[in-house]
Amino acid sequence: MDLNKIKINRRELVRLAGLSAGGALLAGCSGEQEVAAAPQGIVGKDGKRVLPWSNWSGNQSCQPASRLVPKNEEQIIDIVKQTQQRIRCVGSGHSFSALVPTDETLMSTARLRGVNKIYPETMEADIGGGSRLSTIGEPLWEQGLAMVNMPDIDTQALAGALATSTHGTGATLGSLSSLVNGMRLVTASGEVIECDKDSELFNAARSNLGVLGVVTQARMQLRKSYHIQETSWMMPLEEGLEQAESLRDSHRHFEMYALPHADYILGITLDEIEADAVEERTSETGDAYETFKTISNVIDWLPFMRSFIINTAAQTVEKEVRGGRSFDVFSNLRDIRFNEMEYSIPAEHGPACLREILDAIKKNDIDVIFPLEYRYVKADDIWLSPFFQRDSCAISCHNFHDRDYKQYFAIIEPIFWKYEGRPHWGKIHTLNHAELMARFPRMGDFLKVREHLDPDGKFLNQSLKQAFGLV
Ligand SMILES: Cc1cc2nc3c(=O)[nH]c(=O)nc-3n(C[C@H](O)[C@H](O)[C@H](O)COP(=O)(O)OP(=O)(O)OC[C@H]3O[C@@H](n4cnc5c(N)ncnc54)[C@H](O)[C@@H]3O)c2cc1C
C-alpha cells in the first residue's frame, strides 16, 4: 500500500483523537450504546465490567460502580428514584476540578441532546442538557439565530458548561449561565422542576455544580445570527497591558495571551461584521499550541536561553485575520492537553494582576512557557458565579498535562487572592469551605437550597462535601 496516498488533514486527525478520548472513553457518554456492553473495562464493585473514568486532561479519575446513559427524562426519574447510590452527572469531562469523580453512579445526559424548541419572537431555544456546544450552532443558524457568546472551545455539554459558569470574553457579555432564561431539573426525589426568572431557584440553578438535580434542558437567550472577524497580533507586553482597557471597551470581544518569560503578548479582538465583509481564514487551526509544545521541548535542552527563545519565536508571529459564522470562529481546537487554574478578579485590577503574575514567574524562574489567558466577563446575579455583581477579568494559568503544575499554581494562587480573586469552579484551586464562603457572598443561600432539594446528599461526592463544609 502506498502510504503517501492516504491524506489525513491534521485538524481532522486531531478531532478524531479528541472524539475517542474526550467522548466515548474518557467521559463515557457517547450515548449510542449502553456502557455495560463496552468491549473494555474493569470489574466493578458489583461484579459487572465498568469502564474507569478520566477527565480531559487526565488529572481526575475514578472507578464508578456503575455508569448510566439514560435515554430520556423518564429514565432519569426512574434512576434517581430507584438507585440507593449517590449519583454524579458528567458532561464532556472537561473540568479540571474534582466535580465529577465518584465511586458510585456516574450518569451522562448525552442522550438528552438537540435543539428541542425555538421561540422566534423572543429569540430563545430549549436545548437538551446533554448537547455538546459544538452541535447547537448549526441548527440555530438554520433558524437565523446564534448563541450570544461562546467559550474558547465548544466540546462541553450545555449542562456541564452551565454548572460552572463557563464563559467567553467580552466586557458587555456575561457567562453562558447568565444567558439562561429557564431550566428543567430532575431533583433527588425524582420530581421535575421547571424554574424561570420568577422562581426562587433561578439564581441557584443557573450555576449549580451538578448538585441541585439533573439538568435535562435549558432555555437559552439567543440573538440574531451574525458573522464575526477575529484579528490577532503580537505586541510588546507593556503596550498590551497599557492598552488592555481601551481594547476591551472598543471591541465586542477582547482577550490576550501573555507569554511567560517574554516581552510580548498576543492580542485578540473579535467584532461583528457583515457577511460579505468576511475575510478568508489565514489560519488553518487558529491555535498555536503545537508550536508551543515544540518550543517547550527545545527549552528543556537549553533552559538558560528560555527568554531569548520565546522572544525570538514571538517576533515571528504575524498578524492574522479570520472570519466567518460566529460559532465557527469562536471555537478553537485544543489539541494539546493541559491543566489549568483560573481566577476572576475585579475588572479594573486585570492589568496589575497579570503584570504581578508574569513578574512572579520570572522571579521564581518557573519552568513554564504555556501562555496565560486574559479575558473580560460582565457581572451577573448568579449566586455561585465568579462574576456575581462584579465586572470581572478572568486570568488563567496552564501547564502541559505531563508537566508538574502544582508548584507553579501554588506560587501564583496567592496573587489572585490578593486581588480578591474567585476561582472558576471547573478549574484547579486549593480553597477550603471557609475560604470559598468568604469569596462567594451568596454561597450560604445556595447551600440552603441544596440542603432543601437534596437532604441526603444524593448528588454529592467527597470533594463537593468538603467544599460545602459537610465533612
Ligand atoms: C480545553 C478546555 C478549554 C476550556 N475553555 C473554557 C473557557 O473558554 N471558558 C470557561 O469558562 N471554561 C473553560 N473550560 C472549563 C469547562 O468549560 C468547564 O469546566 C465545564 O464545566 C466543562 O463542561 P463539561 O460538559 O465537560 O462538564 P463536566 O466537566 O463533565 O462536568 C462539570 C459539572 O457539570 C455537571 N453536569 C454535567 N451534566 C449535568 C447535567 N445534565 N445535570 C446536572 N449537572 C451536570 C457535573 O456534575 C459537574 O459538576 C475549559 C476546559 C477545557 C478542558
The ligand as a MOL file (V3000), in Angstrom:
LIG
                    3D

  0  0  0     0  0            999 V3000
M  V30 BEGIN CTAB
M  V30 COUNTS 53 58 0 0 0
M  V30 BEGIN ATOM
M  V30 1 C -9.6280 22.5970 26.8000 0
M  V30 2 C -10.5720 23.3120 27.7460 0
M  V30 3 C -10.9950 24.5870 27.4400 0
M  V30 4 C -11.8690 25.2590 28.3060 0
M  V30 5 N -12.2670 26.5190 27.9810 0
M  V30 6 C -13.0640 27.1980 28.8340 0
M  V30 7 C -13.4770 28.5240 28.5340 0
M  V30 8 O -13.1770 29.0770 27.4800 0
M  V30 9 N -14.2410 29.1750 29.4630 0
M  V30 10 C -14.5970 28.5890 30.6460 0
M  V30 11 O -15.2650 29.2390 31.4580 0
M  V30 12 N -14.2410 27.3260 30.9360 0
M  V30 13 C -13.4980 26.6190 30.0580 0
M  V30 14 N -13.1480 25.3250 30.3550 0
M  V30 15 C -13.7440 24.6860 31.5470 0
M  V30 16 C -15.0530 23.9990 31.1730 0
M  V30 17 O -15.8450 24.7990 30.3300 0
M  V30 18 C -15.8870 23.7190 32.4350 0
M  V30 19 O -15.1610 23.0040 33.3740 0
M  V30 20 C -17.1980 22.9920 32.0950 0
M  V30 21 O -17.9500 22.8740 33.2730 0
M  V30 22 C -16.9590 21.6210 31.4990 0
M  V30 23 O -18.1480 21.1490 30.9120 0
M  V30 24 P -18.3630 19.5880 30.7000 0
M  V30 25 O -19.5320 19.3930 29.7930 0
M  V30 26 O -17.1010 18.9440 30.3050 0
M  V30 27 O -18.7980 19.1380 32.1530 0
M  V30 28 P -18.0770 18.1580 33.1780 0
M  V30 29 O -16.7090 18.6420 33.4190 0
M  V30 30 O -18.2580 16.7620 32.7310 0
M  V30 31 O -18.9820 18.4390 34.4590 0
M  V30 32 C -18.9890 19.7300 35.0370 0
M  V30 33 C -20.1310 19.8290 36.0240 0
M  V30 34 O -21.3660 19.7530 35.3250 0
M  V30 35 C -22.2210 18.8280 35.9810 0
M  V30 36 N -23.1560 18.3080 34.9860 0
M  V30 37 C -22.8970 17.8120 33.7620 0
M  V30 38 N -24.0510 17.4570 33.1560 0
M  V30 39 C -25.0550 17.7270 34.0230 0
M  V30 40 C -26.4670 17.5850 33.9890 0
M  V30 41 N -27.1050 17.1200 32.9110 0
M  V30 42 N -27.1800 17.9700 35.0630 0
M  V30 43 C -26.5700 18.4790 36.1550 0
M  V30 44 N -25.2310 18.6310 36.2380 0
M  V30 45 C -24.4810 18.2730 35.1800 0
M  V30 46 C -21.2750 17.7990 36.5480 0
M  V30 47 O -21.8700 17.0550 37.5880 0
M  V30 48 C -20.1520 18.7020 37.0480 0
M  V30 49 O -20.4830 19.2250 38.3020 0
M  V30 50 C -12.3120 24.6230 29.5050 0
M  V30 51 C -11.8830 23.3230 29.8010 0
M  V30 52 C -11.0200 22.6710 28.9240 0
M  V30 53 C -10.5580 21.2740 29.2510 0
M  V30 END ATOM
M  V30 BEGIN BOND
M  V30 1 1 1 2
M  V30 2 1 2 3
M  V30 3 2 2 52
M  V30 4 2 3 4
M  V30 5 1 4 5
M  V30 6 1 4 50
M  V30 7 2 5 6
M  V30 8 1 6 7
M  V30 9 1 6 13
M  V30 10 2 7 8
M  V30 11 1 7 9
M  V30 12 1 9 10
M  V30 13 2 10 11
M  V30 14 1 10 12
M  V30 15 2 12 13
M  V30 16 1 13 14
M  V30 17 1 14 15
M  V30 18 1 14 50
M  V30 19 1 15 16
M  V30 20 1 16 17
M  V30 21 1 16 18
M  V30 22 1 18 19
M  V30 23 1 18 20
M  V30 24 1 20 21
M  V30 25 1 20 22
M  V30 26 1 22 23
M  V30 27 1 23 24
M  V30 28 2 24 25
M  V30 29 1 24 26
M  V30 30 1 24 27
M  V30 31 1 27 28
M  V30 32 2 28 29
M  V30 33 1 28 30
M  V30 34 1 28 31
M  V30 35 1 31 32
M  V30 36 1 32 33
M  V30 37 1 33 34
M  V30 38 1 33 48
M  V30 39 1 34 35
M  V30 40 1 35 36
M  V30 41 1 35 46
M  V30 42 1 36 37
M  V30 43 1 36 45
M  V30 44 2 37 38
M  V30 45 1 38 39
M  V30 46 1 39 40
M  V30 47 2 39 45
M  V30 48 1 40 41
M  V30 49 2 40 42
M  V30 50 1 42 43
M  V30 51 2 43 44
M  V30 52 1 44 45
M  V30 53 1 46 47
M  V30 54 1 46 48
M  V30 55 1 48 49
M  V30 56 2 50 51
M  V30 57 1 51 52
M  V30 58 1 52 53
M  V30 END BOND
M  V30 END CTAB
M  END
